[in-house]
Amino acid sequence: MKKSLLCALFMLAAAATAWADAPSAGNKKVLMILLDGVRADAVLHGDMPTLHSLINGSWQKEYKAASTDAGMVVQDAPPHSAPNHVSMATGVTAVKHRVFTNGMTQKGKYKRYPHFLGRLANAFPEFKCGYFYVWKHAANILSFNDRVIYKRAGDPKMINEACEFLKNGDAAAVSINQPDYYGHKAQYYPRNPSYMMGLASVDRYIKQLLDTIVKRPNFAQEDWLITIAADHGGYHYRHGGRPDSGNMTTIPIVIVGKNVKQGMIKGTAYPQDIAVTILKYFGINTRKLDGRKLGDEVQNISCKPLKDDLAFYFDFDKNAPEFNQKTLIRETLSGFSVSMTIKQGVWQIPGSEKLKLANGNNFTLTFWAKIPKELPAEAIIIGNKDMKNPANPGLAVIASRVGDEQKDKTAPGICLSIGCQDGKSIEFGQFDRTDGWNFYAVTINENGTMYFCNGAESGYFYHMAFDGSKAVIDSKLPFFIGQDGTGKHPAAFSGEIDDVAFWNRGMSRAELQKIFEAGRKGKDIARSLAED
């Protein structure tokens, strides 16, 4: 009797503990929106008032947004749709879900890592869960719960069906395909009218979904979590290659909710963070998953006067090097009135080997360049890195490298090579090489975010981003213009360069764009410093 009573008491205690630890949905609801093929800089240029209102925290009074223009695709697979769709749904990277590229979606380990909607349906039997998509392979991302509705249609019909579901549904995942269609058809560029038209359509779809939520009779009492993220970006007509392939791998990520902090997401955000953020929001255990919860922490990037921590600056007017009229030529009425032309020459920046970088690797480099079409492969515009080994510390901005998925081998682009602590390197790019003057900037800021930016004469300000926390910038070698840090790189650079500046601190993308906009209006850094 005593044994039976003890067992009964033990079972009751265990049940009470389990009940206390069980998640509770309460008034919580969730909408996850996946944007197929949206590069981060396109969002900043696009006609997307609804998405912008979410990002700036003005959509609804109680709702704020943690967002980033420096999100990254999964790092153990190419920037294809399949691995990133699956990571966003399951909360794990490719090495766990085993979907490494398109065509492998049906082989995913979904019994172990099911779609987050399946886990919500298991935890809350009363929940109505729906998955709405266009890309047919999305149907293979299994939830292992028959109560999760799966519906596929073209974007307009699919959005209508999702809106009908959201009138009384509790959890929905919606995957919008249109940007990727236009990217493959007409190129993934903010300057491309067709691609940007696709983004404008996406914004209207987002508005349609959000308007449906707001019209719910109990919306004021409900607590919605809304996540928006892209699976990959694009370059030219494609996306693929390495997971640090620049505009193909830099994605926007937005987390909106009543308990979300307003600002830029701290650290680097990835697709696998989406499912984990949703599950943790509902109190569901995510111990075996790879992602982290987003929205609790935002960056604190300091904005200082332009003159602060300026290590060196050259406008080639008052502080020009010795010109020999053969390899180094002083050009007048070019750039900001005076620039330096290099003809297979080299110039060492005095004192540049003695850097004192904030936090060990925070820095900013900016310059304008006019790059000719004919250059040898791997010609370096500026660098302090021994390029014999890409993993060597330092950086090099390369004027003529054939990057990932670059089909036209006769038109290599502008790339970046940075050495890292782990014996690897970030081989980052690329930007198209165009005629005329272009602005380039590289920074690693206090958040550990590395931005590589290109400002075009047309006014577009492109960027790509990466986790730069492991980068090693101080090589103990000087910076050379037209060479690597040794001054002996075999590929000689020819071209014009102007307004070269280096700061011993990082900057935000917004600060870099401000420098570009001033330069585009004819205001060089010297003038900005005088007015600062």
Order of alpha helices (4+ residues) and beta strands (2+ residues): alpha-beta-alpha-alpha-beta-alpha-alpha-alpha-beta-beta-alpha-beta-alpha-alpha-beta-beta-beta-alpha-beta-beta-beta-beta-beta-beta-beta-beta-beta-beta-beta-beta-beta-beta-alpha-alpha
